[in-house]
């Protein structure tokens, strides 16, 4: 059996979205013989240190992959005036590959709260470009920019967005995320993402 690692997980630090506690998450990953597991809470890194310690600290039993599921402003993080846009945002999952990547996650999360907060701690593409080093990007679930475009039938724009992220992070550090929770829209998006991935490789 091939090794499998969950790269998109929420804990109870994602308020009103998840109930898993960090110790239970790490314990379950160990029970399933996973070599690593990621923690990607909503817009914050509140559980990162606890997660690192639960995985074994400096001598980890399970490789802790620290990440964040960021809220992305659809235009600029500084736009906080349009009421109709208050709850319009996209998602992107970023994973640190080094200490430098973790520091970039900190910068992004902090800016989301101090510069972009508008109902949610939002970042934008300007910040992504500024703090892109040593990070792996996942296109996210149905809330991601690319899946949102696919569900609206805007395939050319979805491909252009994928190419933008691949250019920013490098093809080896940007991945189209497949998610299957039994939701019909996910099946539609997954088929489109698989087809897109094959064309992006060439």
Buried (B, 14 or more C-beta within 10 A) or exposed (E): EEEEBBBBBBBBBBEEEBEBBBEEBBEBBBEEEBEBBBBBBBBBBBBBEBBBBBBBEEEBEBBBBBBBBBBBBEEEBEBBEEEEBEEEBBBBBBBBBEEEBBBBBBBBBBBBBEBBBBEBBBBBBEBBEEBBEBBBBBBBBBBBBBBBBBBEEBEEBBBEBBBBBBEBBEEEBBBBBBBEEEEEEBEBBBEBBEEBBEEBEE
